[in-house]
Amino acid sequence: MEEKQIPIYEDTDWGAVGWAGLISSIIFLIGGSLAGTASGGSLATFIKLIASMVMGSNALWNDLNAGSLIIGIVTHLFISFLATGLIALVIHRWGILVGIIGGGLMGLAIYAINFYFFSDLFFSWMSGLRSANMAWVHVMFGAFAGGLYEIFEDEIYETGEWIND
């Protein structure tokens, strides 16, 4: 029997995912608010829109209060961390250029999924926000998430276990 070791592989740095997700979510929140303002809304509209995913469409018609602000921000952070984790899992092996470009393309895919699948299925009141501005904000989120992940990533390598053939 010959003993062999499974090859070394690079592991995802979840600390880098956290920091990249946090910074990218703040950039997305600012960009989304500005995109909403450019479409005739207010800065609070974007937060209320995110809160409405948990609270229902009535959250859009009420004034922004502390409860809807907290729910909107927590929901936004949760979704941003999930999206950043997904982007990191896909792009973490190829460096900063692929992180930025691949992250931007994945951001565009996330926009399409959000506004052409989830909004039709669950959040019909969001379909009115399908726009180039909102697509651009998602692309920027993905590009920042991918690029920042690559900047913050510590190269973590795991070795496989010894196997007997």
Secondary structure, DSSP 8 states (H G I E B T S, - for coil): --EEE---EEE--HHHHHHHHHHHHHHHHHHHHHHHHHTT--HHHHHHHHHHHHH-THHHHS---HHHHHHHHHHHHHHHHHHHHHHHHHHTTS-HHHHHHHHHHHHHHHHHHIIIIIHHHT-GGGGGG-SHHHHHHHHHHHHHHHHHHHHH---EEE---EEE-
